[in-house]
C-alpha cells in the first residue's frame, strides 16, 4: 500500500521486515528446542509413544498366549 508520506512508507516496510524476522526467529527457536528435547530423550533412553503402544499390544498378546497354555496344561499324576 502506497501512501503520500515517504516516512510512513519506510515505516511500513520496516514493520513488515521486523515481523518476518520475528517469525523466522520463532521458528528457529522451536526447531532448536525440539532438537534439544530429542537429544535429551535419546540420552535418557526414552521411547516414543508409538513404540510403547506397539510393545504394549505385543505384550498383551503374549500374556493371552501364556494364559491359554496354562489353561491347556494338565496336571501330572504323582508316581
Secondary structure as UniProt FT lines:
FT   HELIX           6..43
FT   TURN            44..45
FT   HELIX           49..72
//
